[in-house]
Amino acid sequence: MIKRLALLICCILWLPTIAAAADGSTNYGDFWVGGQVMGVFTADRNLNVTAPGFDFTTRNSIHTDAAFGAGAIVGYNFCLPYRPSWQRYFGVALDFQWNQFNQSIGDFSGTLNGNQFALGFLGRVQYPLMGDESFTRGKLVPFLMAGPAVVWTTSDFKDFGGNKTSTNVGVVAEIGLEYFIIPQLSIGPSFRYRHVFGPNNEFEGAGFSIKADSQLDQFMILARLAYHF
């Protein structure tokens, strides 16, 4: 109910802008590139361990430290003058991200240091507000992005064969707000959720093989700077 009321208020306040956009005179679409920094918070998670004749799951036994991350993004919004006006609300983006990934397991002492890299393929929905002759993309643009991602997780298992990298599929959703400082430059905060179907690691030795599987729920607070061509 609150969201619907807020949307209704925005429509009333910016009705002249929306009406101008409807006839195709306002262009909110473009190519854009951006950089971002973020804080990453990962929920404690279960660990499933399997070996020949052996299978058990620990509950919330893996803790991951709060981390710093950075990344780059490139996107395209579908709104050129010859396109239908409703397409100004949609776009696509390609996102690359790095973040620290330091974790500890149960009662074991020490920390497993590591890193994560992710490549996301995102669809975008946006709602441009406050457009005029100078800020043809809108000056304030709430948006939502979502899509699949490929995530590479590297951990340093010093006593179990050194570095191991797990490649997994993930799902990303992000909600945020762009504010245009000048017509080509925007800044803004956003919140991102990422679920990773992994990491999964396998350890082999003389006469044994152990698989350790888990899944990640990650929450990120981002600050982004973007240039629009």
N, CA, C and O of each residue as an XYZ file, in Angstrom:
916
protein
N       0.823     -1.198      0.000
C       0.000      0.000      0.000
C       0.866      1.260      0.000
O       0.586      2.205     -0.737
N       1.922      1.275      0.830
C       2.805      2.437      0.893
C       3.493      2.675     -0.442
O       3.606      3.813     -0.898
N       3.959      1.580     -1.075
C       4.634      1.713     -2.364
C       3.688      2.283     -3.417
O       4.077      3.136     -4.215
N       2.432      1.801     -3.414
C       1.463      2.299     -4.395
C       1.169      3.781     -4.163
O       1.042      4.549     -5.116
N       1.061      4.181     -2.882
C       0.801      5.570     -2.578
C       1.962      6.461     -3.013
O       1.753      7.539     -3.570
N       3.190      5.998     -2.753
C       4.366      6.772     -3.164
C       4.421      6.924     -4.675
O       4.737      8.000     -5.184
N       4.107      5.828     -5.407
C       4.111      5.894     -6.859
C       3.048      6.857     -7.376
O       3.288      7.590     -8.334
N       1.866      6.858     -6.742
C       0.793      7.761     -7.147
C       1.194      9.220     -6.934
O       0.933     10.072     -7.784
N       1.834      9.505     -5.790
C       2.281     10.863     -5.509
C       3.300     11.325     -6.541
O       3.238     12.458     -7.019
N       4.244     10.438     -6.886
C       5.251     10.785     -7.898
C       4.598     11.089     -9.235
O       4.987     12.034     -9.920
N       3.593     10.281     -9.611
C       2.909     10.508    -10.891
C       2.218     11.870    -10.909
O       2.244     12.573    -11.920
N       1.603     12.238     -9.789
C       0.896     13.526     -9.726
C       1.877     14.687     -9.800
O       1.650     15.661    -10.518
N       2.976     14.571     -9.045
C       3.950     15.654     -8.999
C       4.638     15.880    -10.335
O       4.944     17.013    -10.707
N       4.882     14.771    -11.065
C       5.664     14.883    -12.293
C       4.841     14.567    -13.530
O       5.378     14.108    -14.539
N       3.539     14.811    -13.454
C       2.655     14.558    -14.594
C       3.073     15.323    -15.842
O       3.023     14.747    -16.929
N       3.485     16.600    -15.752
C       3.930     17.315    -16.962
C       5.122     16.626    -17.627
O       5.184     16.543    -18.853
N       6.055     16.139    -16.835
C       7.224     15.448    -17.393
C       6.825     14.164    -18.085
O       7.301     13.862    -19.180
N       5.940     13.400    -17.436
C       5.508     12.125    -18.014
C       4.726     12.362    -19.306
O       4.874     11.623    -20.279
N       3.899     13.395    -19.300
C       3.125     13.703    -20.515
C       4.036     14.095    -21.655
O       3.797     13.722    -22.804
N       5.089     14.850    -21.344
C       6.023     15.245    -22.392
C       6.747     14.043    -22.948
O       7.025     13.974    -24.145
N       7.054     13.093    -22.079
C       7.766     11.898    -22.531
C       6.897     11.030    -23.422
O       7.403     10.326    -24.296
N       5.578     11.079    -23.199
C       4.684     10.196    -23.930
C       4.671     10.476    -25.418
O       4.424      9.569    -26.213
N       4.933     11.715    -25.812
C       4.892     12.038    -27.235
C       6.251     11.852    -27.909
O       6.421     12.196    -29.079
N       7.230     11.299    -27.155
C       8.524     11.011    -27.756
C       9.472     12.183    -27.768
O      10.560     12.068    -28.332
N       9.110     13.330    -27.162
C       9.974     14.503    -27.196
C      11.096     14.434    -26.171
O      12.059     15.196    -26.261
N      10.988     13.532    -25.197
C      12.010     13.395    -24.181
C      12.679     12.040    -24.322
O      12.000     11.019    -24.425
N      14.013     12.022    -24.328
C      14.769     10.784    -24.537
C      15.522     10.430    -23.255
O      16.420     11.159    -22.834
N      15.149      9.304    -22.637
C      15.795      8.880    -21.402
C      16.795      7.759    -21.647
O      17.362      7.240    -20.686
N      17.028      7.372    -22.870
C      17.827      6.185    -23.126
C      19.214      6.496    -23.627
O      19.453      7.560    -24.199
N      20.144      5.560    -23.412
C      21.530      5.807    -23.791
C      22.397      4.597    -23.487
O      21.967      3.646    -22.833
N      23.646      4.657    -23.984
C      24.707      3.809    -23.482
C      25.282      4.465    -22.232
O      25.324      5.692    -22.132
N      25.721      3.654    -21.288
C      26.332      4.220    -20.094
C      27.340      3.239    -19.509
O      27.209      2.025    -19.668
N      28.345      3.782    -18.833
C      29.350      2.971    -18.149
C      29.515      3.531    -16.740
O      29.325      4.725    -16.510
N      29.865      2.668    -15.811
C      29.976      3.124    -14.437
C      30.973      2.317    -13.631
O      31.379      1.222    -14.021
N      31.353      2.876    -12.508
C      32.182      2.200    -11.533
C      31.475      2.213    -10.195
O      30.667      3.102     -9.927
N      31.768      1.236     -9.352
C      31.052      1.125     -8.094
C      31.941      0.525     -7.000
O      32.823     -0.290     -7.271
N      31.690      0.941     -5.785
C      32.303      0.332     -4.613
C      31.172     -0.167     -3.730
O      30.042      0.311     -3.833
N      31.472     -1.131     -2.857
C      30.389     -1.756     -2.097
C      30.896     -2.409     -0.821
O      32.060     -2.797     -0.717
N      29.998     -2.518      0.141
C      30.205     -3.366      1.299
C      29.426     -4.651      1.091
O      28.285     -4.613      0.631
N      30.027     -5.798      1.425
C      29.418     -7.106      1.162
C      29.236     -7.842      2.491
O      30.175     -7.966      3.278
N      28.023     -8.324      2.727
C      27.697     -9.042      3.958
C      27.102    -10.399      3.578
O      26.116    -10.471      2.844
N      27.710    -11.470      4.085
C      27.309    -12.831      3.726
C      26.743    -13.539      4.947
O      27.378    -13.572      6.001
N      25.541    -14.108      4.804
C      24.920    -14.813      5.924
C      25.691    -16.091      6.239
O      26.251    -16.722      5.342
N      25.718    -16.475      7.534
C      26.292    -17.766      7.907
C      25.538    -18.871      7.170
O      24.338    -18.757      6.919
N      26.248    -19.928      6.830
C      25.622    -20.927      5.971
C      25.962    -22.354      6.392
O      26.890    -22.607      7.160
N      25.157    -23.278      5.848
C      25.371    -24.697      6.085
C      26.492    -25.216      5.206
O      26.836    -24.615      4.188
N      27.054    -26.340      5.616
C      28.073    -27.028      4.826
C      27.702    -28.496      4.730
O      27.522    -29.171      5.743
N      27.590    -28.983      3.504
C      27.295    -30.395      3.277
C      28.578    -31.110      2.864
O      29.214    -30.735      1.879
N      28.952    -32.133      3.614
C      30.190    -32.877      3.370
C      29.844    -34.304      3.006
O      29.121    -34.981      3.737
N      30.364    -34.766      1.865
C      30.122    -36.135      1.425
C      31.442    -36.823      1.109
O      32.377    -36.214      0.591
N      31.489    -38.104      1.436
C      32.625    -38.971      1.139
C      32.068    -40.374      0.980
O      30.923    -40.624      1.356
N      32.842    -41.287      0.438
C      32.338    -42.671      0.308
C      31.835    -43.212      1.643
O      32.604    -43.357      2.593
N      30.530    -43.510      1.706
C      29.930    -44.038      2.923
C      29.722    -43.016      4.017
O      29.530    -43.381      5.177
N      29.758    -41.725      3.664
C      29.727    -40.683      4.692
C      29.033    -39.455      4.124
O      29.403    -38.968      3.056
N      28.014    -38.948      4.842
C      27.271    -37.770      4.374
C      26.666    -37.057      5.574
O      25.869    -37.646      6.305
N      27.036    -35.787      5.791
C      26.400    -35.033      6.870
C      26.399    -33.554      6.530
O      27.171    -33.092      5.690
N      25.509    -32.814      7.205
C      25.360    -31.382      6.990
C      25.499    -30.645      8.313
O      24.814    -30.969      9.283
N      26.380    -29.659      8.353
C      26.509    -28.797      9.525
C      25.575    -27.607      9.370
O      25.301    -27.185      8.246
N      25.088    -27.066     10.460
C      24.109    -25.973     10.429
C      24.771    -24.640     10.770
O      25.309    -24.453     11.861
N      24.716    -23.716      9.801
C      25.258    -22.360     10.001
C      26.667    -22.385     10.579
O      27.000    -21.595     11.462
N      27.485    -23.293     10.076
C      28.825    -23.492     10.637
C      29.894    -22.640      9.954
O      31.011    -22.535     10.460
N      29.565    -22.027      8.806
C      30.558    -21.235      8.078
C      30.220    -19.755      8.208
O      29.133    -19.310      7.839
N      31.171    -19.014      8.739
C      31.010    -17.567      8.900
C      31.906    -16.851      7.898
O      33.076    -17.204      7.743
N      31.359    -15.847      7.220
C      32.124    -15.047      6.260
C      32.193    -13.611      6.751
O      31.173    -13.015      7.098
N      33.394    -13.060      6.779
C      33.587    -11.694      7.263
C      32.912    -10.676      6.353
O      32.780    -10.894      5.149
N      32.481     -9.553      6.948
C      32.053     -8.416      6.132
C      33.230     -7.993      5.250
O      34.380     -8.031      5.688
N      32.945     -7.593      4.015
C      34.015     -7.413      3.036
C      33.821     -6.142      2.227
O      32.754     -5.527      2.230
N      34.885     -5.773      1.539
C      34.883     -4.653      0.598
C      34.882     -5.207     -0.818
O      35.487     -6.245     -1.089
N      34.200     -4.509     -1.717
C      34.174     -4.921     -3.110
C      34.204     -3.716     -4.041
O      33.968     -2.584     -3.618
N      34.494     -3.970     -5.301
C      34.509     -2.929     -6.327
C      34.150     -3.570     -7.654
O      34.266     -4.785     -7.819
N      33.713     -2.750     -8.599
C      33.336     -3.319     -9.883
C      33.094     -2.269    -10.948
O      33.239     -1.068    -10.718
N      32.721     -2.758    -12.120
C      32.412     -1.901    -13.261
C      31.153     -2.428    -13.935
O      30.848     -3.618    -13.861
N      30.433     -1.537    -14.587
C      29.185     -1.923    -15.236
C      29.025     -1.121    -16.524
O      29.402      0.049    -16.589
N      28.460     -1.764    -17.548
C      28.137     -1.088    -18.796
C      26.702     -1.443    -19.149
O      26.286     -2.593    -19.011
N      25.946     -0.449    -19.607
C      24.536     -0.703    -19.874
C      24.011      0.042    -21.073
O      24.672      0.922    -21.624
N      22.802     -0.327    -21.470
C      22.109      0.344    -22.570
C      20.627      0.416    -22.224
O      20.007     -0.602    -21.917
N      20.065      1.611    -22.272
C      18.642      1.810    -22.026
C      17.914      1.973    -23.356
O      18.352      2.736    -24.217
N      16.804      1.258    -23.525
C      16.102      1.222    -24.799
C      15.167      2.415    -24.950
O      13.960      2.291    -24.739
N      15.710      3.548    -25.307
C      14.839      4.680    -25.594
C      15.517      5.647    -26.536
O      16.156      6.605    -26.101
N      15.381      5.402    -27.817
C      15.816      6.348    -28.835
C      14.567      6.964    -29.474
O      13.480      6.397    -29.361
N      14.703      8.103    -30.136
C      13.517      8.799    -30.638
C      12.630      7.954    -31.550
O      11.417      8.161    -31.592
N      13.224      7.000    -32.283
C      12.410      6.218    -33.218
C      11.804      4.979    -32.574
O      11.130      4.205    -33.253
N      12.031      4.772    -31.270
C      11.469      3.615    -30.574
C      10.149      3.997    -29.891
O       9.915      5.173    -29.612
N       9.286      3.011    -29.621
C       8.057      3.305    -28.868
C       8.390      3.920    -27.515
O       9.387      3.557    -26.890
N       7.549      4.854    -27.062
C       7.868      5.604    -25.849
C       7.959      4.719    -24.621
O       8.705      5.041    -23.696
N       7.209      3.590    -24.579
C       7.226      2.754    -23.381
C       8.580      2.074    -23.174
O       8.874      1.624    -22.067
N       9.404      1.992    -24.209
C      10.685      1.309    -24.064
C      11.698      2.105    -23.245
O      12.739      1.566    -22.871
N      11.413      3.383    -22.960
C      12.317      4.167    -22.128
C      12.407      3.598    -20.715
O      13.296      3.978    -19.953
N      11.501      2.695    -20.358
C      11.510      2.150    -19.005
C      12.356      0.886    -18.873
O      12.423      0.305    -17.790
N      13.008      0.444    -19.963
C      13.713     -0.838    -19.944
C      15.150     -0.696    -20.436
O      15.475      0.211    -21.204
N      15.997     -1.604    -19.981
C      17.383     -1.613    -20.419
C      18.047     -2.931    -20.058
O      17.421     -3.828    -19.494
N      19.341     -3.030    -20.397
C      20.145     -4.206    -20.064
C      21.499     -3.710    -19.563
O      21.898     -2.578    -19.838
N      22.199     -4.572    -18.824
C      23.511     -4.195    -18.298
C      24.380     -5.435    -18.143
O      23.884     -6.540    -17.923
N      25.693     -5.227    -18.264
C      26.694     -6.258    -18.028
C      27.557     -5.773    -16.876
O      28.147     -4.695    -16.950
N      27.635     -6.563    -15.814
C      28.255     -6.121    -14.566
C      29.392     -7.058    -14.168
O      29.226     -8.277    -14.179
N      30.552     -6.487    -13.814
C      31.672     -7.283    -13.309
C      32.040     -6.790    -11.919
O      32.132     -5.586    -11.675
N      32.251     -7.740    -11.008
C      32.459     -7.376     -9.611
C      33.547     -8.241     -8.983
O      33.673     -9.427     -9.289
N      34.332     -7.620     -8.094
C      35.275     -8.335     -7.229
C      34.954     -8.010     -5.782
O      34.592     -6.877     -5.465
N      35.083     -8.998     -4.898
C      34.968     -8.721     -3.464
C      35.810     -9.705     -2.664
O      36.076    -10.824     -3.101
N      36.222     -9.261     -1.485
C      36.942    -10.137     -0.568
C      36.030    -11.272     -0.113
O      34.808    -11.122     -0.082
N      36.633    -12.412      0.241
C      35.841    -13.553      0.698
C      36.668    -14.334      1.722
O      37.294    -15.343      1.398
N      36.655    -13.844      2.966
C      37.402    -14.466      4.059
C      36.421    -15.160      4.988
O      35.466    -14.538      5.454
N      36.643    -16.443      5.264
C      35.669    -17.226      6.002
C      36.347    -18.105      7.047
O      37.533    -18.419      6.945
N      35.575    -18.492      8.046
C      36.026    -19.433      9.066
C      34.995    -20.543      9.188
O      33.807    -20.318      8.959
N      35.447    -21.749      9.550
C      34.586    -22.927      9.572
C      34.504    -23.478     10.986
O      35.499    -23.944     11.542
N      33.314    -23.421     11.560
C      33.047    -24.043     12.846
C      34.055    -23.687     13.917
O      34.365    -22.514     14.129
N      34.569    -24.712     14.595
C      35.518    -24.531     15.695
C      36.965    -24.542     15.237
O      37.875    -24.465     16.062
N      37.192    -24.638     13.918
C      38.561    -24.649     13.432
C      39.170    -23.254     13.582
O      38.522    -22.245     13.304
N      40.410    -23.221     14.020
C      41.070    -21.932     14.208
C      41.562    -21.401     12.863
O      41.803    -22.160     11.924
N      41.705    -20.083     12.799
C      42.234    -19.488     11.590
C      41.145    -19.098     10.616
O      39.975    -19.438     10.791
N      41.552    -18.376      9.583
C      40.642    -17.870      8.564
C      41.101    -18.322      7.195
O      42.294    -18.312      6.891
N      40.135    -18.722      6.361
C      40.421    -19.059      4.968
C      40.285    -17.783      4.148
O      39.179    -17.280      3.956
N      41.393    -17.267      3.672
C      41.360    -16.050      2.866
C      40.967    -16.376      1.430
O      41.273    -17.454      0.919
N      40.291    -15.440      0.792
C      39.894    -15.688     -0.584
C      39.316    -14.461     -1.248
O      39.258    -13.378     -0.666
N      38.886    -14.658     -2.490
C      38.297    -13.590     -3.304
C      37.159    -14.165     -4.132
O      37.104    -15.364     -4.406
N      36.257    -13.279     -4.520
C      35.187    -13.651     -5.436
C      35.168    -12.692     -6.619
O      35.430    -11.496     -6.483
N      34.848    -13.256     -7.789
C      34.648    -12.479     -9.001
C      33.309    -12.916     -9.592
O      32.980    -14.102     -9.594
N      32.546    -11.953    -10.090
C      31.221    -12.270    -10.624
C      30.961    -11.476    -11.897
O      31.299    -10.295    -11.989
N      30.361    -12.136    -12.866
C      29.932    -11.508    -14.113
C      28.425    -11.667    -14.205
O      27.919    -12.785    -14.306
N      27.702    -10.542    -14.170
C      26.251    -10.574    -14.174
C      25.660    -10.074    -15.478
O      26.179     -9.142    -16.091
N      24.560    -10.708    -15.899
C      23.823    -10.322    -17.102
C      22.438     -9.864    -16.637
O      21.594    -10.689    -16.288
N      22.207     -8.551    -16.635
C      21.071     -7.989    -15.935
C      20.082     -7.314    -16.868
O      20.468     -6.607    -17.798
N      18.808     -7.541    -16.608
C      17.754     -6.745    -17.211
C      17.422     -5.588    -16.276
O      17.604     -5.692    -15.063
N      16.937     -4.496    -16.838
C      16.729     -3.273    -16.042
C      15.347     -2.692    -16.306
O      14.896     -2.618    -17.448
N      14.681     -2.280    -15.225
C      13.433     -1.526    -15.297
C      13.667     -0.217    -14.569
O      14.206     -0.219    -13.462
N      13.273      0.910    -15.169
C      13.511      2.218    -14.559
C      12.284      3.103    -14.726
O      11.423      2.859    -15.572
N      12.232      4.141    -13.890
C      11.091      5.059    -13.934
C      11.621      6.487    -13.862
O      11.696      7.048    -12.769
N      11.995      7.100    -15.000
C      12.597      8.440    -15.006
C      11.633      9.506    -14.484
O      10.447      9.516    -14.814
N      12.178     10.399    -13.661
C      11.404     11.514    -13.122
C      12.170     12.820    -13.347
O      13.392     12.808    -13.495
N      11.456     13.935    -13.372
C      12.036     15.283    -13.435
C      12.786     15.534    -14.735
O      13.800     16.231    -14.728
N      12.320     14.988    -15.841
C      12.947     15.252    -17.124
C      12.625     16.657    -17.640
O      11.526     17.167    -17.423
N      13.587     17.274    -18.320
C      13.354     18.560    -18.962
C      14.281     18.661    -20.169
O      14.884     17.664    -20.567
N      14.402     19.847    -20.754
C      15.207     19.995    -21.965
C      16.686     19.726    -21.718
O      17.392     19.281    -22.622
N      17.156     19.988    -20.514
C      18.562     19.733    -20.183
C      18.771     18.295    -19.717
O      19.677     17.609    -20.191
N      17.933     17.845    -18.790
C      18.049     16.487    -18.257
C      17.059     15.583    -18.985
O      16.026     15.192    -18.441
N      17.406     15.264    -20.232
C      16.492     14.503    -21.076
C      16.342     13.057    -20.627
O      15.408     12.380    -21.055
N      17.237     12.566    -19.775
C      17.117     11.213    -19.246
C      16.311     11.186    -17.953
O      16.089     10.119    -17.381
N      15.877     12.338    -17.495
C      15.308     12.455    -16.171
C      16.423     12.838    -15.211
O      17.592     12.543    -15.460
N      16.066     13.492    -14.118
C      17.075     13.884    -13.140
C      17.137     12.913    -11.962
O      18.177     12.770    -11.319
N      16.037     12.260    -11.694
C      15.945     11.284    -10.610
C      15.342     10.008    -11.188
O      14.221     10.024    -11.696
N      16.089      8.896    -11.110
C      15.673      7.675    -11.806
C      15.747      6.468    -10.860
O      16.823      5.894    -10.689
N      14.633      6.075    -10.247
C      14.601      4.804     -9.519
C      14.706      3.645    -10.510
O      14.185      3.732    -11.622
N      15.374      2.565    -10.113
C      15.529      1.431    -11.033
C      15.587      0.115    -10.279
O      15.835      0.060     -9.075
N      15.347     -0.936    -11.041
C      15.462     -2.309    -10.544
C      16.183     -3.126    -11.605
O      15.817     -3.075    -12.779
N      17.212     -3.885    -11.202
C      17.929     -4.762    -12.123
C      17.947     -6.181    -11.548
O      18.002     -6.370    -10.333
N      17.898     -7.172    -12.442
C      17.932     -8.570    -12.005
C      18.407     -9.446    -13.151
O      18.235     -9.109    -14.323
N      19.010    -10.581    -12.794
C      19.444    -11.518    -13.821
C      20.409    -12.549    -13.269
O      20.727    -12.541    -12.080
N      20.873    -13.437    -14.137
C      21.808    -14.487    -13.726
C      23.235    -13.968    -13.678
O      23.547    -12.918    -14.240
N      24.099    -14.716    -13.000
C      25.511    -14.353    -12.901
C      26.353    -15.622    -12.840
O      25.881    -16.680    -12.424
N      27.603    -15.497    -13.260
C      28.607    -16.540    -13.069
C      29.553    -16.035    -11.989
O      30.068    -14.920    -12.079
N      29.782    -16.858    -10.965
C      30.570    -16.440     -9.803
C      31.749    -17.394     -9.620
O      31.581    -18.612     -9.571
N      32.956    -16.806     -9.518
C      34.167    -17.584     -9.251
C      34.619    -17.291     -7.823
O      34.876    -16.137     -7.482
N      34.718    -18.319     -6.991
C      35.118    -18.170     -5.597
C      36.441    -18.888     -5.384
O      36.536    -20.096     -5.599
N      37.463    -18.147     -4.960
C      38.789    -18.712     -4.706
C      39.076    -18.663     -3.210
O      38.920    -17.617     -2.581
N      39.497    -19.796     -2.636
C      39.834    -19.886     -1.224
C      41.195    -20.542     -1.069
O      41.562    -21.440     -1.828
N      41.934    -20.077     -0.074
C      43.285    -20.590      0.170
C      43.235    -21.660      1.267
O      43.311    -21.347      2.455
N      43.106    -22.914      0.855
C      43.138    -24.038      1.788
C      44.592    -24.466      1.966
O      45.070    -25.376      1.288
N      45.284    -23.804      2.881
C      46.719    -24.001      3.017
C      47.090    -25.445      3.326
O      48.092    -25.956      2.825
N      46.270    -26.108      4.164
C      46.592    -27.472      4.589
C      45.924    -28.536      3.735
O      46.037    -29.727      4.024
N      45.221    -28.112      2.674
C      44.481    -29.079      1.858
C      44.716    -28.832      0.369
O      43.776    -28.857     -0.425
N      45.952    -28.599      0.002
C      46.271    -28.503     -1.413
C      46.351    -27.093     -1.969
O      46.455    -26.921     -3.183
N      46.305    -26.072     -1.106
C      46.464    -24.705     -1.601
C      45.180    -24.091     -2.108
O      44.095    -24.428     -1.635
N      45.298    -23.180     -3.079
C      44.136    -22.454     -3.589
C      43.202    -23.356     -4.387
O      43.639    -24.197     -5.173
N      41.902    -23.158     -4.162
C      40.881    -23.855     -4.939
C      39.867    -22.833     -5.427
O      39.477    -21.922     -4.696
N      39.450    -23.001     -6.675
C      38.472    -22.096     -7.269
C      37.215    -22.867     -7.640
O      37.279    -23.903     -8.302
N      36.081    -22.352     -7.209
C      34.787    -22.947     -7.524
C      34.028    -22.017     -8.462
O      33.886    -20.827     -8.177
N      33.542    -22.551     -9.574
C      32.762    -21.775    -10.546
C      31.301    -22.172    -10.425
O      30.953    -23.345    -10.564
N      30.445    -21.187    -10.163
C      29.044    -21.482     -9.883
C      28.115    -20.461    -10.536
O      28.537    -19.374    -10.930
N      26.854    -20.833    -10.638
C      25.808    -19.945    -11.147
C      25.202    -19.188     -9.967
O      25.070    -19.733     -8.871
N      24.840    -17.944    -10.199
C      24.189    -17.141     -9.174
C      23.004    -16.382     -9.744
O      22.793    -16.351    -10.957
N      22.237    -15.773     -8.858
C      21.099    -14.923     -9.239
C      21.263    -13.591     -8.516
O      21.514    -13.559     -7.312
N      21.119    -12.485     -9.260
C      21.349    -11.146     -8.720
C      20.083    -10.307     -8.857
O      19.408    -10.358     -9.885
N      19.762     -9.534     -7.816
C      18.687     -8.540     -7.875
C      19.182     -7.274     -7.197
O      19.805     -7.335     -6.137
N      18.905     -6.125     -7.807
C      19.389     -4.846     -7.273
C      18.311     -3.773     -7.419
O      17.658     -3.672     -8.457
N      18.137     -2.984     -6.378
C      17.222     -1.850     -6.419
C      18.012     -0.602     -6.031
O      18.812     -0.628     -5.096
N      17.778      0.489     -6.762
C      18.581      1.671     -6.488
C      17.970      2.940     -7.035
O      16.839      2.958     -7.520
N      18.758      4.013     -6.942
C      18.316      5.335     -7.354
C      19.473      6.064     -8.010
O      20.563      6.138     -7.442
N      19.248      6.607     -9.207
C      20.232      7.449     -9.891
C      19.840      8.911     -9.751
O      18.678      9.280     -9.921
N      20.835      9.735     -9.438
C      20.627     11.176     -9.417
C      21.630     11.810    -10.370
O      22.836     11.615    -10.220
N      21.145     12.567    -11.349
C      22.008     13.178    -12.357
C      22.517     14.524    -11.852
O      21.743     15.457    -11.638
N      23.843     14.607    -11.665
C      24.480     15.855    -11.259
C      24.484     16.833    -12.427
O      24.124     18.001    -12.281
N      24.893     16.339    -13.570
C      24.827     17.039    -14.845
C      24.149     16.089    -15.821
O      23.988     14.913    -15.496
N      23.746     16.542    -16.997
C      22.993     15.655    -17.900
C      23.682     14.349    -18.258
O      23.000     13.382    -18.597
N      25.019     14.282    -18.196
C      25.709     13.049    -18.570
C      26.248     12.254    -17.380
O      26.750     11.147    -17.575
N      26.163     12.773    -16.169
C      26.830     12.135    -15.035
C      25.832     11.897    -13.898
O      25.140     12.812    -13.451
N      25.780     10.629    -13.441
C      24.857     10.282    -12.363
C      25.597      9.607    -11.216
O      26.619      8.949    -11.409
N      25.056      9.788    -10.024
C      25.546      9.087     -8.847
C      24.340      8.478     -8.148
O      23.199      8.851     -8.420
N      24.597      7.544     -7.249
C      23.459      7.015     -6.517
C      23.771      5.769     -5.727
O      24.716      5.044     -6.037
N      22.969      5.521     -4.696
C      23.108      4.310     -3.900
C      22.215      3.196     -4.444
O      21.245      3.453     -5.157
N      22.554      1.975     -4.101
C      21.690      0.849     -4.432
C      21.942     -0.291     -3.453
O      22.955     -0.325     -2.753
N      21.002     -1.215     -3.424
C      21.100     -2.399     -2.571
C      21.006     -3.627     -3.468
O      20.108     -3.728     -4.303
N      21.933     -4.555     -3.293
C      21.994     -5.747     -4.138
C      21.934     -7.024     -3.302
O      22.558     -7.129     -2.247
N      21.168     -7.984     -3.802
C      21.139     -9.327     -3.208
C      21.672    -10.311     -4.239
O      21.306    -10.257     -5.413
N      22.543    -11.215     -3.786
C      23.082    -12.243     -4.688
C      23.015    -13.604     -4.005
O      23.496    -13.779     -2.886
N      22.413    -14.558     -4.697
C      22.411    -15.947     -4.233
C      23.333    -16.749     -5.140
O      23.211    -16.708     -6.365
N      24.252    -17.474     -4.526
C      25.218    -18.275     -5.277
C      24.983    -19.757     -4.960
O      24.939    -20.150     -3.794
N      24.832    -20.567     -6.001
C      24.664    -22.006     -5.831
C      26.049    -22.648     -5.690
O      26.490    -23.391     -6.567
N      26.711    -22.358     -4.605
C      28.066    -22.775     -4.317
C      28.618    -21.863     -3.235
O      27.855    -21.090     -2.654
N      29.909    -21.919     -2.942
C      30.955    -22.671     -3.657
C      30.975    -24.157     -3.298
O      30.523    -24.574     -2.231
N      31.519    -24.935     -4.239
C      31.680    -26.373     -4.076
C      33.152    -26.723     -4.263
O      33.772    -26.321     -5.248
N      33.703    -27.466     -3.323
C      35.110    -27.844     -3.395
C      35.273    -29.338     -3.166
O      34.492    -29.962     -2.448
N      36.307    -29.900     -3.792
C      36.602    -31.318     -3.643
C      38.056    -31.475     -3.199
O      38.965    -30.838     -3.733
N      38.244    -32.340     -2.208
C      39.574    -32.584     -1.648
C      39.916    -34.058     -1.827
O      39.144    -34.943     -1.457
N      41.075    -34.298     -2.396
C      41.498    -35.674     -2.658
C      42.861    -35.926     -2.024
O      43.721    -35.046     -1.977
N      43.029    -37.129     -1.548
C      44.306    -37.549     -0.967
C      44.522    -39.019     -1.182
O      43.867    -39.642     -2.017
N      45.437    -39.570     -0.431
C      45.752    -40.998     -0.573
C      44.586    -41.837     -0.064
O      44.410    -42.017      1.140
N      43.810    -42.336     -0.988
C      42.712    -43.231     -0.628
C      41.444    -42.550     -0.165
O      40.558    -43.231      0.351
N      41.304    -41.220     -0.323
C      40.057    -40.584      0.098
C      39.699    -39.449     -0.855
O      40.551    -38.872     -1.531
N      38.409    -39.158     -0.878
C      37.872    -38.048     -1.672
C      36.704    -37.447     -0.910
O      35.762    -38.154     -0.551
N      36.762    -36.151     -0.663
C      35.733    -35.470      0.113
C      35.196    -34.295     -0.699
O      35.965    -33.536     -1.288
N      33.869    -34.152     -0.726
C      33.231    -33.018     -1.389
C      32.554    -32.148     -0.333
O      31.865    -32.650      0.555
N      32.761    -30.837     -0.443
C      32.153    -29.876      0.481
C      31.334    -28.880     -0.333
O      31.886    -28.137     -1.144
N      30.033    -28.865     -0.120
C      29.116    -28.025     -0.886
C      28.385    -27.054      0.039
O      28.063    -27.393      1.178
N      28.126    -25.843     -0.463
C      27.366    -24.859      0.293
C      26.692    -23.902     -0.680
O      26.906    -23.984     -1.890
N      25.879    -22.995     -0.150
C      25.245    -21.954     -0.953
C      25.331    -20.633     -0.194
O      25.316    -20.608      1.036
N      25.421    -19.538     -0.944
C      25.637    -18.218     -0.350
C      24.411    -17.327     -0.517
O      23.769    -17.319     -1.567
N      24.100    -16.580      0.534
C      23.175    -15.454      0.470
C      23.977    -14.212      0.822
O      24.446    -14.067      1.950
N      24.133    -13.310     -0.151
C      24.993    -12.137      0.025
C      24.203    -10.848     -0.171
O      23.360    -10.746     -1.061
N      24.495     -9.865      0.681
C      23.798     -8.586      0.670
C      24.834     -7.481      0.513
O      25.849     -7.472      1.210
N      24.581     -6.551     -0.401
C      25.583     -5.550     -0.760
C      24.966     -4.154     -0.785
O      23.865     -3.950     -1.295
N      25.701     -3.207     -0.225
C      25.336     -1.798     -0.287
C      26.334     -1.119     -1.221
O      27.537     -1.125     -0.957
N      25.838     -0.533     -2.315
C      26.699      0.007     -3.371
C      26.581      1.515     -3.482
O      25.547      2.107     -3.176
N      27.675      2.118     -3.930
C      27.683      3.510     -4.379
C      28.248      3.511     -5.803
O      29.330      2.975     -6.042
N      27.522      4.109     -6.741
C      27.906      4.028     -8.163
C      28.007      5.420     -8.775
O      27.219      6.318     -8.475
N      28.996      5.565     -9.637
C      29.176      6.755    -10.475
C      29.111      6.307    -11.920
O      29.838      5.393    -12.309
N      28.254      6.929    -12.734
C      28.065      6.478    -14.115
C      28.090      7.652    -15.075
O      27.614      8.744    -14.765
N      28.656      7.403    -16.254
C      28.670      8.386    -17.335
C      27.762      7.906    -18.453
O      27.853      6.753    -18.873
N      26.891      8.774    -18.936
C      25.895      8.435    -19.957
C      26.248      9.162    -21.262
O      26.386     10.384    -21.292
N      26.389      8.385    -22.329
C      26.807      8.949    -23.620
C      25.648      9.589    -24.365
O      25.833     10.109    -25.466
